[in-house]
Amino acid sequence: MDQDLVVRVQELMSKVDNLKVSKIETETKIKALEESLEENLNKAKELGYDSIEKLVEAQEQLEESIKKECSEVENLLKEAGV
C-alpha cells in the first residue's frame, strides 16, 4: 500500500514538473508574441498608421482596389479579344 502511494506521489510530482515546464514555455511564447506585436506596431507607425487595425483596414482597401483593377484589365483584354 505504501509503495502505491509513493508511486502515485511520484507521478503527481512528475505532472507538476511538466506543468511548470509548460507554463514557462507558454510564458516565453507570450513574451515573444508581445515583442513581435510591438515591433509590428512600431513598423506600422513608421508607415503612418496609428494602430494595427488601421493597417489591416488599409490592406483590405488595397486588396479590394487591386481586385477591381485586375477585373477591369481582364474585361479590357476580353474586349480586345486577347
Beta strands, then each sheet from edge to edge (+ up, - down):
end
